[in-house]
Amino acid sequence: MFAAQLGQFALALAWVVTAYSIVASILGIRFKNDKLIASGRNAALGTFVCITTAIVCLGYLFAVSDFSIKYIAAHSNRDLPVYFKISSIWGGQEGSLLFWGWLLTGYTALVVMQNWRKHSAMMPYVTGVLMTTSLFFTSMHLFAVNPFNQTVILQAQASPIPFVPVDGSGLNPLLQDVYMVIHPPMLYLGFVGFAVPFAFAMAALMTKQLGDTWIRTTRRWTMVAWMFLSVGILLGGKWAYHELGWGGFWAWDPVENASLMPWLIGTAFLHSVMVQEKKGMLKVWNIVLVIMTYIMSIFGTFLTRSGVVNSVHAFAQSSIGGYFAAFLVIALSGSLYLLFDRLPYLKSENQMESIVSRESSFMFNNLILLAACFAVFWGTMFPVISEAVQGVKITVSAPFFNKVNVPIAIFLMFLTGVGPLLAWRKASTNSLKRNFLLPAVMALATGVVLYIRGVHHLYAWLALVMSTFVAITIVREFYKGARARALGTGENFVEAVVNLTLRNTRRYGGYVVHFAFVMMFVGWSGQAFTTDGSAELGLGDTLKIREYTLRMDKLGVEDTPNYSADKATVSLFEDGKKVANLFPERRLYKAGAEQQPTSEVAIYSTVRNDVYVVFAGATADSRKAIIQVFYNPLTMWVWAGGVVLVIGTLIALLPNRKTPPRKRQEAETAPERIREQKEIAAKVS
């Protein structure tokens, strides 16, 4: 009980310290008192210490299985493996909000320490904004969804009686998966991370310092948050693919959509800020985008916890939805008021000169991403809107989202290849031919080959053609830059590629990220050609799907302290040759009153396809297993693309390597040397 009491005290102290940080920062600004400002800054660090103490106490209570605490009893049991006990911290409403708040205070502490002696005019405002968000979450922890409440028996017309169950109800079986240990932290790191650029944007509005200082300061913070959110979304897809047993990884579920919306707007913001840095344009756009990214991050948290939408990912319905709605209204109203009040300070320094220019392509990119976000928002909230207006809940399913967003995604892929290679201000006809003629011809040739080989699905065909186009433009950019550098410096080609990338990490890291999306598009295109089959298989029976044959070799039972399982051993043959043994399972977890069976799928994965095997159940006489199998082309490309995305983002986060003076001079004379070599070659011939 001491750990619970300490955690409760830490939450109460965190609330007081957070409120003090806000007041001290405001008063320090008002009276220009550096000591008060410093005190508010120190209090922000103190909040991190307090919430860290609370979350350590909660982790300890899970580790020792203290079921006197209601949250522990509801989300753990004695036989739960220790790594799932750790993930149980964010496995329910109370713990996940505490984890969210802890990450926010961690981000705040890092921002404060990084800018300890920088941006003196803005930092008190930044601290105040971040601490205001933290105060909201700390209030939730303390007063609405406290993770340290005791387990009690409620009595009619009498005081509740403390109660300690013999064992807990256990973690939700669907969450007992390795990807659920890391998916929520990645997702929360993304959601929470967008609070940092939002805080700097609000500080810039308040101080009227609306140049590109706040953008340059937050560029890496935004990229880190975007990377974590991207990884979180992909890991969520991997979890759904691995755990839910329906053969896919994205179903346009409301909670999936809740994570996608801030990602779409955050992506637009990352591209849009480059126009402001380079040309002094799109200043209002950037403020609007960063506001909406923050709001959508909070909105995603609201959707998951309010119970307004039904989802396999959502927490149970609770009363905290109203608090989140109120906070969203206040945050959005305050932000928009500041924006409109500061519009005279947000005038563009230049005008758009041509529709065929880099800044124009980024503007189109913004509009298309916002259109995609609106479509996702409308489809997600339509059941709620229809129920409020007509009294009937009308659900919007995957066909609507695919019909709207697949064409948008294909056009975005086109802009991914075109935008970075267009010139600023205006692209000439010669530069367009030089940059795009060869990639366009090769992409169309690829399209012809694909059509001849049977790819007749329109969207899949377009996606693969656009992916080819973008891949060629990216590879050519690396090749041209590395070749010029190699000729100018004497480096071999690989060294030239590495040094070229490290000299301009933002540009070439961005190209790597774009190539990651090419890979993911290839994987997504494969979903158009998925096939499936099912059969009741006894020992020795077979099931054929495309070039693969499955043979049932063994049916058995496995029993562990945490669950029991029916387990099949299936041999997989490709064109008559055995390539793998697969072990699909049907599990029944022992803890909790509701013992819901879950499927543990078996997947054979190659670069070309996945064979996805589900143990769907047993026949009435238990002599045969009901096996369902999916043939999913190119799925591995999605997960490989995710790895490349992380690599590209990490490259873009690196500072540019400075070139030594001698090598700089050699690189600068490289074009002249190339010209001389061509002239010599012409004379010789």
C-alpha positions as CSV (number, residue, x, y, z in Angstrom):
1,M,0.0,0.0,0.0
2,F,2.9,2.4,0.6
3,A,3.6,2.5,-3.2
4,A,0.0,3.3,-3.9
5,Q,0.0,6.1,-1.3
6,L,3.3,7.4,-2.6
7,G,1.9,7.4,-6.2
8,Q,-1.2,9.2,-5.0
9,F,0.9,11.8,-3.2
10,A,3.1,12.3,-6.3
11,L,0.0,12.9,-8.4
12,A,-1.3,15.5,-6.0
13,L,2.1,17.2,-5.8
14,A,2.3,17.2,-9.6
15,W,-1.0,19.0,-9.9
16,V,0.2,21.7,-7.4
17,V,3.6,22.1,-9.0
18,T,2.1,22.2,-12.6
19,A,-0.3,24.9,-11.6
20,Y,2.5,26.8,-9.9
21,S,4.6,26.6,-13.1
22,I,1.8,28.1,-15.1
23,V,1.2,31.0,-12.6
24,A,4.9,31.7,-12.1
25,S,5.5,31.8,-15.9
26,I,2.6,34.2,-16.5
27,L,3.5,36.5,-13.6
28,G,7.2,36.4,-14.6
29,I,6.2,37.5,-18.1
30,R,3.8,40.2,-16.8
31,F,6.2,41.7,-14.3
32,K,9.4,40.9,-16.3
33,N,10.7,39.0,-13.3
34,D,13.5,36.6,-14.3
35,K,13.4,34.8,-10.9
36,L,9.7,34.0,-11.4
37,I,10.3,32.8,-14.9
38,A,13.2,30.6,-13.7
39,S,11.0,29.3,-10.9
40,G,8.3,28.3,-13.4
41,R,10.9,26.6,-15.5
42,N,12.2,24.7,-12.5
43,A,8.7,23.7,-11.5
44,A,8.2,22.2,-15.0
45,L,11.2,19.9,-14.3
46,G,9.6,19.2,-10.9
47,T,6.4,18.0,-12.5
48,F,8.4,15.5,-14.6
49,V,9.9,14.1,-11.3
50,C,6.5,13.8,-9.7
51,I,4.8,12.0,-12.6
52,T,7.9,9.8,-13.0
53,T,7.5,8.8,-9.4
54,A,3.8,8.0,-9.9
55,I,4.4,5.9,-13.0
56,V,7.3,4.0,-11.2
57,C,4.9,3.3,-8.3
58,L,2.2,2.0,-10.7
59,G,4.8,-0.2,-12.4
60,Y,5.9,-1.6,-9.0
61,L,2.3,-2.4,-8.1
62,F,1.9,-4.4,-11.3
63,A,5.1,-6.2,-10.7
64,V,4.1,-7.4,-7.2
65,S,0.4,-8.0,-8.3
66,D,-1.1,-5.8,-5.7
67,F,-4.8,-6.4,-6.4
68,S,-5.9,-4.1,-3.7
69,I,-5.6,-1.4,-6.4
70,K,-8.6,-1.5,-8.7
71,Y,-6.6,-0.8,-11.9
72,I,-4.1,-3.6,-11.2
73,A,-6.9,-6.1,-10.5
74,A,-8.7,-5.1,-13.7
75,H,-5.7,-5.4,-16.0
76,S,-3.3,-8.0,-14.6
77,N,-3.1,-11.4,-13.0
78,R,-0.5,-13.4,-11.2
79,D,0.5,-15.6,-14.1
80,L,0.8,-12.8,-16.6
81,P,4.4,-12.6,-18.1
82,V,6.4,-9.7,-16.7
83,Y,6.7,-7.9,-20.0
84,F,2.9,-7.9,-20.3
85,K,2.7,-6.6,-16.8
86,I,4.8,-3.7,-17.9
87,S,2.6,-3.1,-20.9
88,S,-0.5,-3.3,-18.6
89,I,0.6,0.2,-17.4
90,W,-0.9,1.6,-20.6
91,G,-3.4,-1.3,-21.2
92,G,-6.4,0.5,-19.7
93,Q,-7.9,4.0,-19.4
94,E,-6.3,5.2,-16.2
95,G,-2.8,3.9,-16.9
96,S,-2.7,5.0,-20.5
97,L,-3.6,8.6,-19.5
98,L,-0.9,8.6,-16.8
99,F,1.6,7.3,-19.4
100,W,0.4,10.1,-21.9
101,G,0.9,12.7,-19.2
102,W,4.4,11.3,-18.2
103,L,5.6,11.5,-21.8
104,L,4.3,15.1,-22.0
105,T,6.3,16.1,-18.9
106,G,9.3,14.3,-20.3
107,Y,9.1,16.3,-23.6
108,T,8.6,19.5,-21.6
109,A,11.7,18.8,-19.4
110,L,13.8,18.1,-22.5
111,V,12.6,21.3,-24.2
112,V,13.3,23.4,-21.1
113,M,16.8,21.9,-20.7
114,Q,17.7,22.3,-24.4
115,N,16.6,25.9,-24.4
116,W,17.9,26.8,-21.0
117,R,19.7,29.9,-22.2
118,K,18.0,30.3,-25.6
119,H,14.9,32.1,-26.8
120,S,14.5,34.0,-23.6
121,A,11.4,35.9,-24.9
122,M,9.5,32.8,-26.0
123,M,10.5,30.2,-23.5
124,P,8.2,31.4,-20.6
125,Y,5.3,31.2,-23.0
126,V,6.4,27.7,-24.3
127,T,6.6,26.5,-20.7
128,G,3.2,27.9,-19.9
129,V,1.5,26.3,-22.9
130,L,3.1,22.9,-22.3
131,M,2.3,23.1,-18.6
132,T,-1.4,24.0,-19.3
133,T,-1.7,20.8,-21.4
134,S,0.0,19.0,-18.5
135,L,-2.4,20.5,-16.0
136,F,-5.4,19.1,-17.9
137,F,-3.9,15.6,-17.9
138,T,-2.8,15.8,-14.3
139,S,-6.4,16.8,-13.4
140,M,-7.6,13.8,-15.2
141,H,-5.2,11.6,-13.3
142,L,-6.1,13.0,-9.9
143,F,-9.8,13.6,-10.1
144,A,-11.4,11.5,-13.0
145,V,-9.4,8.4,-13.8
146,N,-7.0,7.8,-10.9
147,P,-5.0,4.7,-11.3
148,F,-4.3,4.4,-7.6
149,N,-8.0,3.9,-6.5
150,Q,-8.6,0.9,-4.2
151,T,-10.6,-2.2,-5.1
152,V,-13.8,-2.0,-3.1
153,I,-17.2,-3.7,-2.8
154,L,-20.0,-1.2,-3.3
155,Q,-23.0,-1.6,-0.9
156,A,-26.4,0.0,-1.1
157,Q,-26.8,2.8,1.5
158,A,-23.4,1.9,3.1
159,S,-19.7,2.8,2.7
160,P,-17.7,0.8,0.2
161,I,-15.7,-2.1,1.8
162,P,-12.0,-2.5,0.7
163,F,-11.5,-5.8,-1.0
164,V,-8.5,-7.7,-2.3
165,P,-9.3,-10.4,-4.9
166,V,-7.3,-13.6,-5.0
167,D,-6.3,-12.9,-8.6
168,G,-6.8,-10.2,-11.2
169,S,-9.0,-10.2,-14.3
170,G,-6.0,-10.3,-16.5
171,L,-4.9,-8.1,-19.4
172,N,-7.2,-8.1,-22.5
173,P,-6.2,-11.2,-24.5
174,L,-5.9,-9.1,-27.7
175,L,-3.3,-6.9,-26.0
176,Q,-1.1,-9.9,-25.0
177,D,1.0,-9.6,-28.1
178,V,4.6,-8.4,-28.5
179,Y,3.6,-5.5,-30.8
180,M,1.3,-4.2,-28.1
181,V,4.2,-3.8,-25.8
182,I,5.8,-1.2,-28.2
183,H,2.9,0.1,-30.4
184,P,1.2,2.3,-27.8
185,P,4.4,4.0,-26.5
186,M,5.4,4.8,-30.1
187,L,1.9,6.2,-30.8
188,Y,1.9,8.3,-27.7
189,L,5.4,9.6,-28.3
190,G,4.0,10.9,-31.6
191,F,0.8,12.4,-30.3
192,V,2.5,14.0,-27.3
193,G,5.5,15.2,-29.4
194,F,3.3,17.5,-31.5
195,A,2.6,19.6,-28.4
196,V,6.1,21.0,-28.6
197,P,5.8,22.8,-32.1
198,F,2.3,23.9,-31.0
199,A,3.7,25.5,-27.8
200,F,6.4,27.3,-29.8
201,A,3.9,28.5,-32.4
202,M,1.7,29.9,-29.6
203,A,4.7,31.5,-28.1
204,A,5.6,33.1,-31.4
205,L,2.1,34.5,-31.7
206,M,2.1,35.8,-28.2
207,T,5.5,37.5,-28.6
208,K,4.8,38.5,-32.2
209,Q,8.1,36.9,-33.2
210,L,6.6,35.3,-36.4
211,G,9.7,34.9,-38.5
212,D,11.1,31.4,-39.0
213,T,12.9,31.2,-35.6
214,W,10.1,29.1,-34.1
215,I,10.1,26.8,-37.1
216,R,13.8,26.3,-37.1
217,T,13.7,25.6,-33.4
218,T,11.0,23.0,-33.7
219,R,11.9,21.3,-37.0
220,R,13.7,18.4,-35.3
221,W,11.0,18.1,-32.6
222,T,8.3,17.9,-35.3
223,M,10.3,15.3,-37.2
224,V,10.8,13.2,-34.1
225,A,7.1,13.3,-33.3
226,W,6.2,12.5,-36.9
227,M,8.6,9.6,-36.9
228,F,7.2,8.1,-33.7
229,L,3.7,8.5,-34.9
230,S,4.5,6.9,-38.2
231,V,6.1,3.9,-36.4
232,G,3.2,3.7,-34.0
233,I,0.7,3.5,-36.9
234,L,2.7,0.9,-38.7
235,L,3.2,-1.2,-35.5
236,G,-0.6,-0.9,-35.0
237,G,-1.1,-2.3,-38.5
238,K,1.4,-5.1,-37.7
239,W,-0.4,-5.9,-34.5
240,A,-3.8,-6.1,-36.3
241,Y,-2.2,-8.3,-39.0
242,H,-0.6,-10.6,-36.4
243,E,-3.3,-10.8,-33.8
244,L,-6.8,-10.2,-35.2
245,G,-6.8,-13.0,-37.7
246,W,-8.8,-11.4,-40.6
247,G,-5.9,-11.3,-43.0
248,G,-5.3,-7.5,-43.3
249,F,-3.6,-4.7,-41.5
250,W,-5.8,-1.7,-42.0
251,A,-9.6,-1.6,-41.8
252,W,-10.3,2.1,-41.5
253,D,-11.3,1.5,-37.9
254,P,-12.2,4.8,-36.0
255,V,-9.2,4.6,-33.7
256,E,-6.9,3.8,-36.6
257,N,-8.3,6.9,-38.3
258,A,-7.7,8.9,-35.1
259,S,-4.0,8.3,-35.4
260,L,-4.0,8.9,-39.1
261,M,-5.5,12.4,-39.0
262,P,-2.8,14.1,-37.0
263,W,-0.2,12.3,-39.1
264,L,-1.7,13.7,-42.3
265,I,-1.7,17.3,-41.1
266,G,1.7,16.9,-39.5
267,T,3.1,15.6,-42.8
268,A,1.6,18.7,-44.5
269,F,3.3,20.9,-41.9
270,L,6.7,19.3,-42.3
271,H,6.6,20.1,-46.1
272,S,5.0,23.6,-45.7
273,V,7.6,25.0,-43.3
274,M,10.3,24.6,-46.0
275,V,8.4,27.2,-48.1
276,Q,8.4,29.6,-45.2
277,E,12.1,29.0,-44.5
278,K,13.1,29.5,-48.2
279,K,10.6,32.1,-49.5
280,G,9.0,33.6,-46.4
281,M,5.5,32.4,-47.6
282,L,2.7,30.2,-46.2
283,K,3.1,31.7,-42.7
284,V,-0.6,31.5,-41.9
285,W,-0.8,28.0,-43.3
286,N,2.0,26.9,-41.0
287,I,0.3,28.2,-37.9
288,V,-3.0,26.7,-38.9
289,L,-1.4,23.3,-39.7
290,V,0.5,23.1,-36.4
291,I,-2.7,24.1,-34.5
292,M,-4.7,21.4,-36.2
293,T,-2.0,18.8,-35.7
294,Y,-2.1,19.4,-32.0
295,I,-5.9,19.5,-31.9
296,M,-6.1,16.3,-33.8
297,S,-3.7,14.6,-31.5
298,I,-5.9,15.5,-28.5
299,F,-9.0,14.6,-30.6
300,G,-7.5,11.1,-31.3
301,T,-7.0,10.6,-27.5
302,F,-10.6,11.8,-27.0
303,L,-12.0,9.3,-29.6
304,T,-10.1,6.4,-28.0
305,R,-11.5,7.1,-24.5
306,S,-14.9,8.8,-24.9
307,G,-16.9,5.8,-26.1
308,V,-18.4,7.9,-29.0
309,V,-17.2,5.4,-31.5
310,N,-17.0,1.6,-31.5
311,S,-13.6,0.1,-32.0
312,V,-11.6,-3.0,-31.1
313,H,-8.9,-0.5,-30.2
314,A,-11.0,1.8,-28.0
315,F,-11.2,1.8,-24.2
316,A,-14.5,1.3,-22.5
317,Q,-17.0,4.1,-22.5
318,S,-16.4,6.6,-19.6
319,S,-17.3,10.0,-18.4
320,I,-14.1,11.7,-19.4
321,G,-15.2,12.4,-22.9
322,G,-16.9,15.6,-21.8
323,Y,-13.7,16.9,-20.2
324,F,-11.7,16.2,-23.4
325,A,-14.4,17.9,-25.5
326,A,-14.2,21.0,-23.3
327,F,-10.4,21.1,-23.4
328,L,-10.5,20.8,-27.2
329,V,-13.0,23.7,-27.5
330,I,-10.9,25.9,-25.2
331,A,-7.6,25.0,-26.9
332,L,-9.0,25.5,-30.4
333,S,-10.8,28.8,-29.5
334,G,-7.7,30.3,-27.8
335,S,-5.4,29.3,-30.7
336,L,-7.7,30.7,-33.4
337,Y,-8.2,33.9,-31.5
338,L,-4.4,34.4,-31.3
339,L,-4.1,33.6,-35.0
340,F,-6.7,36.1,-36.1
341,D,-5.3,38.7,-33.8
342,R,-1.8,38.4,-35.2
343,L,-2.8,38.1,-38.9
344,P,-1.1,41.5,-39.7
345,Y,2.2,40.0,-38.6
346,L,1.8,37.0,-40.8
347,K,2.0,38.6,-44.2
348,S,4.0,36.6,-46.9
349,E,7.3,38.1,-48.0
350,N,6.9,36.8,-51.5
351,Q,4.1,35.8,-53.9
352,M,3.5,32.6,-55.8
353,E,4.9,33.3,-59.3
354,S,4.1,30.1,-61.2
355,I,1.9,27.0,-60.8
356,V,4.9,25.0,-62.0
357,S,7.2,25.6,-59.0
358,R,8.4,23.9,-55.9
359,E,6.4,26.2,-53.6
360,S,3.3,25.6,-55.7
361,S,3.7,21.8,-55.4
362,F,4.0,22.1,-51.7
363,M,0.8,24.1,-51.6
364,F,-1.0,21.3,-53.6
365,N,0.6,18.8,-51.2
366,N,-1.0,20.7,-48.3
367,L,-4.4,20.9,-49.9
368,I,-4.5,17.2,-50.8
369,L,-3.3,16.1,-47.4
370,L,-6.0,18.3,-45.7
371,A,-8.6,16.9,-48.1
372,A,-7.6,13.4,-47.1
373,C,-7.8,14.3,-43.4
374,F,-11.3,15.8,-43.9
375,A,-12.5,12.7,-45.7
376,V,-11.2,10.5,-42.9
377,F,-12.7,12.8,-40.2
378,W,-16.1,12.9,-42.0
379,G,-16.2,9.1,-42.4
380,T,-15.1,8.5,-38.8
381,M,-17.6,10.9,-37.3
382,F,-20.5,10.3,-39.7
383,P,-22.1,7.7,-37.4
384,V,-22.1,10.2,-34.5
385,I,-23.3,13.0,-36.8
386,S,-26.1,10.9,-38.4
387,E,-27.3,9.8,-34.9
388,A,-27.4,13.4,-33.7
389,V,-29.3,14.7,-36.8
390,Q,-31.5,11.8,-37.8
391,G,-31.6,9.6,-34.6
392,V,-30.1,6.7,-36.6
393,K,-26.4,5.7,-36.4
394,I,-25.2,5.1,-40.0
395,T,-21.8,3.4,-40.2
396,V,-19.3,4.3,-42.9
397,S,-17.1,1.3,-43.8
398,A,-13.9,0.7,-45.7
399,P,-15.4,1.1,-49.3
400,F,-16.1,4.8,-48.6
401,F,-12.6,5.4,-47.3
402,N,-10.9,3.5,-50.1
403,K,-13.0,5.2,-52.8
404,V,-12.0,8.7,-51.5
405,N,-8.5,8.2,-50.2
406,V,-6.9,5.8,-52.7
407,P,-7.0,8.3,-55.6
408,I,-5.8,11.0,-53.2
409,A,-2.9,8.8,-52.1
410,I,-1.9,8.1,-55.7
411,F,-1.9,11.8,-56.5
412,L,0.3,12.4,-53.4
413,M,2.7,9.8,-54.7
414,F,2.9,11.7,-58.0
415,L,3.7,15.0,-56.0
416,T,6.3,13.1,-54.0
417,G,8.2,12.5,-57.2
418,V,7.6,15.9,-58.8
419,G,7.7,18.4,-56.0
420,P,11.3,18.1,-54.7
421,L,12.8,18.4,-58.3
422,L,10.9,21.5,-59.4
423,A,12.8,24.8,-59.2
424,W,11.8,27.5,-56.8
425,R,9.8,30.4,-58.3
426,K,9.3,28.8,-61.8
427,A,10.5,25.7,-63.5
428,S,11.6,26.0,-67.1
429,T,10.5,23.6,-69.8
430,N,14.1,22.4,-70.3
431,S,14.4,21.5,-66.6
432,L,11.1,19.6,-66.7
433,K,12.2,17.6,-69.6
434,R,15.6,16.9,-68.1
435,N,14.2,15.8,-64.7
436,F,11.0,14.0,-65.7
437,L,11.1,12.7,-69.3
438,L,13.1,9.6,-68.6
439,P,11.3,8.6,-65.4
440,A,7.9,9.1,-67.1
441,V,8.9,7.0,-70.1
442,M,10.3,4.2,-67.9
443,A,7.2,4.3,-65.6
444,L,4.8,4.0,-68.5
445,A,6.9,1.2,-70.0
446,T,6.6,-0.6,-66.6
447,G,2.9,0.0,-66.7
448,V,2.6,-1.7,-70.1
449,V,4.6,-4.7,-68.8
450,L,2.4,-4.9,-65.7
451,Y,-0.8,-4.8,-67.8
452,I,0.5,-7.5,-70.1
453,R,1.3,-9.7,-67.0
454,G,-2.2,-9.4,-65.7
455,V,-2.3,-6.3,-63.5
456,H,-5.7,-4.9,-64.5
457,H,-6.9,-3.4,-61.2
458,L,-6.9,0.3,-62.1
459,Y,-5.8,1.7,-58.7
460,A,-3.2,-1.0,-58.2
461,W,-1.8,-0.4,-61.7
462,L,-1.7,3.4,-61.1
463,A,0.0,3.0,-57.7
464,L,2.7,0.7,-59.1
465,V,3.3,3.0,-62.1
466,M,3.6,6.1,-59.8
467,S,5.8,4.1,-57.5
468,T,8.1,3.3,-60.4
469,F,8.2,7.0,-61.5
470,V,9.1,8.3,-58.0
471,A,11.7,5.5,-57.4
472,I,13.5,6.4,-60.6
473,T,13.5,10.2,-59.8
474,I,15.0,9.5,-56.4
475,V,17.6,7.1,-57.6
476,R,18.6,9.5,-60.4
477,E,19.0,12.3,-57.9
478,F,21.4,10.2,-55.8
479,Y,23.2,9.0,-58.9
480,K,23.7,12.5,-60.4
481,G,24.9,14.0,-57.2
482,A,27.2,11.1,-56.2
483,R,28.7,10.9,-59.8
484,A,29.5,14.6,-59.8
485,R,31.1,14.4,-56.3
486,A,33.1,11.3,-57.2
487,L,34.6,13.0,-60.3
488,G,35.3,16.1,-58.3
489,T,36.9,14.6,-55.2
490,G,38.3,11.2,-56.4
491,E,36.0,9.3,-53.9
492,N,34.6,6.0,-55.0
493,F,30.9,5.9,-55.8
494,V,29.8,4.5,-52.4
495,E,31.8,7.1,-50.5
496,A,30.4,9.8,-52.7
497,V,26.8,8.7,-51.9
498,V,27.5,8.6,-48.2
499,N,29.3,12.0,-48.1
500,L,26.7,13.6,-50.4
501,T,23.9,12.5,-48.0
502,L,25.7,13.6,-44.9
503,R,26.5,17.1,-46.4
504,N,22.7,17.7,-47.0
505,T,21.0,15.4,-44.6
506,R,17.6,17.1,-44.7
507,R,17.4,16.8,-48.5
508,Y,18.7,13.3,-49.0
509,G,17.1,12.0,-45.8
510,G,13.9,13.2,-47.2
511,Y,14.6,11.3,-50.4
512,V,15.1,8.2,-48.4
513,V,11.8,8.7,-46.6
514,H,10.1,9.2,-50.0
515,F,11.6,6.0,-51.2
516,A,10.2,4.3,-48.0
517,F,6.7,5.4,-49.2
518,V,7.4,3.9,-52.6
519,M,8.1,0.6,-50.9
520,M,4.9,0.9,-48.8
521,F,2.9,1.8,-51.9
522,V,4.1,-1.4,-53.6
523,G,2.9,-3.4,-50.5
524,W,-0.4,-1.6,-50.4
525,S,-0.9,-2.3,-54.1
526,G,-0.6,-6.0,-53.4
527,Q,-3.7,-6.0,-51.3
528,A,-5.8,-5.7,-54.4
529,F,-4.8,-9.2,-55.3
530,T,-5.4,-11.0,-52.0
531,T,-7.1,-14.4,-52.3
532,D,-8.3,-16.7,-49.5
533,G,-9.7,-20.1,-48.8
534,S,-10.8,-22.3,-45.9
535,A,-11.4,-26.0,-45.2
536,E,-11.9,-28.5,-42.4
537,L,-8.6,-30.4,-42.2
538,G,-8.0,-33.7,-40.4
539,L,-4.6,-35.4,-40.2
540,G,-3.1,-35.7,-43.6
541,D,-5.7,-33.5,-45.3
542,T,-4.5,-30.7,-47.7
543,L,-5.7,-27.3,-48.8
544,K,-4.4,-25.6,-51.9
545,I,-4.1,-21.8,-52.5
546,R,-2.3,-20.5,-55.6
547,E,1.2,-22.1,-55.8
548,Y,1.1,-23.3,-52.2
549,T,-0.3,-26.4,-50.5
550,L,-1.0,-26.8,-46.8
551,R,-1.0,-30.2,-45.2
552,M,-2.3,-30.9,-41.7
553,D,0.4,-32.9,-39.8
554,K,-0.6,-32.7,-36.2
555,L,-3.4,-31.4,-33.9
556,G,-2.5,-31.0,-30.2
557,V,-3.2,-29.1,-27.0
558,E,-0.9,-26.8,-25.1
559,D,-1.4,-25.7,-21.5
560,T,0.4,-22.8,-19.8
561,P,-0.3,-21.0,-16.5
562,N,-1.7,-18.0,-18.5
563,Y,-3.7,-19.8,-21.3
564,S,-4.6,-23.1,-22.9
565,A,-4.5,-23.6,-26.6
566,D,-5.5,-25.9,-29.5
567,K,-2.4,-26.0,-31.7
568,A,-2.0,-27.2,-35.3
569,T,1.2,-28.2,-37.1
570,V,0.9,-27.5,-40.8
571,S,3.4,-28.2,-43.5
572,L,3.6,-25.6,-46.3
573,F,4.7,-26.6,-49.8
574,E,5.5,-24.3,-52.7
575,D,5.1,-26.0,-56.1
576,G,5.5,-29.4,-54.4
577,K,8.6,-28.4,-52.3
578,K,8.3,-28.0,-48.5
579,V,9.3,-24.5,-47.4
580,A,8.0,-24.2,-43.8
581,N,6.3,-25.6,-40.8
582,L,3.5,-23.4,-39.5
583,F,1.9,-23.5,-36.0
584,P,-1.4,-21.6,-35.9
585,E,-3.2,-21.6,-32.5
586,R,-6.6,-21.1,-30.9
587,R,-6.0,-19.7,-27.4
588,L,-8.3,-19.4,-24.4
589,Y,-6.9,-17.2,-21.6
590,K,-7.7,-18.4,-18.1
591,A,-7.9,-15.1,-16.2
592,G,-11.1,-13.1,-16.0
593,A,-14.8,-14.1,-16.2
594,E,-15.1,-13.6,-19.9
595,Q,-12.9,-16.3,-21.5
596,Q,-12.9,-15.1,-25.1
597,P,-10.9,-17.3,-27.6
598,T,-8.3,-15.6,-29.7
599,S,-6.4,-16.7,-32.8
600,E,-2.6,-16.7,-33.0
601,V,-1.9,-16.7,-36.7
602,A,1.0,-18.3,-38.5
603,I,2.6,-16.4,-41.3
604,Y,5.1,-17.5,-44.0
605,S,6.5,-14.3,-45.4
606,T,8.6,-13.7,-48.5
607,V,9.4,-10.6,-50.7
608,R,6.7,-11.8,-53.1
609,N,3.8,-12.8,-50.8
610,D,2.6,-13.9,-47.4
611,V,0.8,-17.1,-46.6
612,Y,-1.4,-16.3,-43.6
613,V,-2.9,-19.2,-41.8
614,V,-5.7,-19.0,-39.1
615,F,-6.8,-21.7,-36.8
616,A,-10.5,-20.6,-36.9
617,G,-11.9,-23.4,-34.7
618,A,-12.7,-27.1,-34.5
619,T,-15.5,-29.2,-35.9
620,A,-18.2,-30.5,-33.6
621,D,-16.5,-33.8,-33.1
622,S,-13.1,-32.1,-32.5
623,R,-11.5,-34.4,-35.1
624,K,-10.8,-31.7,-37.6
625,A,-9.5,-28.1,-37.5
626,I,-11.2,-25.3,-39.4
627,I,-8.3,-23.6,-41.2
628,Q,-8.5,-20.3,-43.1
629,V,-5.7,-19.2,-45.3
630,F,-5.0,-15.9,-47.0
631,Y,-2.6,-15.3,-49.9
632,N,-1.4,-11.7,-49.5
633,P,1.0,-10.5,-52.2
634,L,3.8,-8.0,-51.4
635,T,2.9,-7.4,-47.7
636,M,6.5,-7.6,-46.6
637,W,7.2,-4.4,-48.6
638,V,5.0,-2.4,-46.1
639,W,7.0,-3.4,-43.1
640,A,10.4,-3.0,-44.9
641,G,9.2,0.5,-46.0
642,G,8.6,1.3,-42.3
643,V,12.2,0.4,-41.5
644,V,13.5,2.6,-44.4
645,L,11.3,5.4,-43.2
646,V,12.9,5.4,-39.8
647,I,16.4,5.3,-41.4
648,G,15.5,8.3,-43.6
649,T,14.1,10.3,-40.8
650,L,17.1,9.7,-38.6
651,I,19.4,10.8,-41.5
652,A,17.3,14.0,-41.9
653,L,17.7,14.7,-38.1
654,L,21.5,14.7,-38.4
655,P,23.3,18.0,-38.7
656,N,25.0,18.6,-42.0
657,R,28.6,17.5,-42.2
658,K,30.9,20.4,-43.0
659,T,33.2,19.8,-46.0
660,P,36.9,20.5,-45.6
661,P,38.0,23.6,-47.7
662,R,40.2,21.5,-50.1
663,K,37.4,19.0,-50.8
664,R,34.9,21.9,-51.2
665,Q,37.1,23.5,-53.8
666,E,37.4,20.1,-55.6
667,A,33.7,19.6,-55.6
668,E,33.1,23.2,-56.9
669,T,35.4,22.5,-59.9
670,A,33.8,19.1,-60.6
671,P,31.4,20.4,-63.4
672,E,34.4,22.0,-65.2
673,R,36.4,18.7,-65.0
674,I,33.4,16.8,-66.3
675,R,33.1,19.2,-69.2
676,E,36.9,18.9,-70.0
677,Q,36.7,15.1,-69.9
678,K,33.8,15.1,-72.3
679,E,35.8,17.3,-74.7
680,I,38.8,15.0,-74.5
681,A,36.6,12.0,-75.2
682,A,35.0,13.7,-78.2
683,K,38.4,14.5,-79.7
684,V,39.7,11.0,-79.2
685,S,36.6,9.6,-80.9
